[in-house]
Amino acid sequence: MLVLTRKLGEEIVLPGCNISVTILGIRGRAVRVGITAPADIKVLRRELLSPAQPMNQADQREAGISAINAAAKGSLTTQPSIMPHAVPIPALSLADPPPPQLDARESPRQPR
């Protein structure tokens, strides 16, 4: 899996598939991504796929695009794929992490 860090306005291109992904906006932890792809390629968010639905090659290619969306959400390092011809399937959760739990012995600091 190739994981990239992109800035606002920067683009990721998949030339063999005629697909490009552009970072359109960043607001807090949310990243707005624009995807340009040929009409015959379906672009789906990962959560729209049923967990029981088997993935054929076309579905795997669509999931690869979802992986690009997930990669645009974080600042991770580049890692080569173990299987260079495999289409990555994201295993990332885009939900916000739970708030930190306060220790019962500690009380929140009071403002001065």
N, C-alpha and C positions, 0 to 999 in steps of 0.2 A: 504494500500500500504506500502510495506517495502522499505525504501530508505536507501541506503548504501553509504559510502565513501570508496573507494578502492585506493590503491597505485599501482604503477607500478609493474607488475608481480603477483599481488594478483588475486584471483579467487572467483567467486560466483558460487555456485553449487545448482541445483534444482534436488535433488536425485530422487524424484518420477517420473520425466520426463526424467532422464538420460541426462540432459543438464548442461553444464558448460560455464561460461563466464569469460574470462581472459583479464585483462588490459595489452595490448601489448606495448603501447607507449603513451606518453603525449607530445604534442608540442603546447605550448601556450594554446589556449582555445579548441584545438581539442584533443580528446581521441581516440586512436585506440583500438578497442575491437575485440577479437577473440571469436567466439561462436562455441562450439562443441555440436552437437545435432544428434539424430538418423535421418536416411535418410527419414523417413516418416513424419518428422516435418519440415514444410516450415518455413524459417526464412526470414522475410521481414522488410525493413525499413518502418516506418509509412507513409512517403510521397508517397510510391508506392500504397497505398490503396486509392481508389477513395472515396471521401466524401459521395457520394450517394450509395456506395456499402454496403449492409447490412452485419453485421458481425455474422457469426454462431459461434458455440463453438470452432471450429478449428481456425477460424480467430481470435477469442478472445485470444486463447492461443499464437498465433503468435504475437499479439499485446502486450502480456505480456512480450515477449522477447524484443520487442522494448522498453518497459518501463525500462527494465534493462539497455539497451544502454543509455537511457536518464538519468537514475540515475547515471550512471558512469560519466556523463558529469559534474556533480556539486557536491558540498559538502553540502548536506542537512541533516536534522536530521531524525531519524527513527520515523515513525508514524504508529500505528496499523491501519489496514483496518477496516472500519465500517462494511463491509460484509466480514468475513474472507475467504469465499469460492469463492469470486468474483475474476475474472482475471482483473488486472489493465489495463486500457487503458490510455496511456500517453496523457496529455494535455499540454505538454511542447513544446516550440518553441526552436529549436536548432540554430536559426539564431542569429547572433551577435546583441546586442542592438545598437540602433542608437547612434552616437557620441553625447556628451553633447553639448547643444546649449550655445553660449556665449551671455551674456547680452549685449545689444547694448551700455550700458553705460560703460562697461568694455572693455578695449583693452587687447589683449594677452600680457603677460610679455615679455619684450625684454631681450635677453641673455646679460650678462655682458662681 
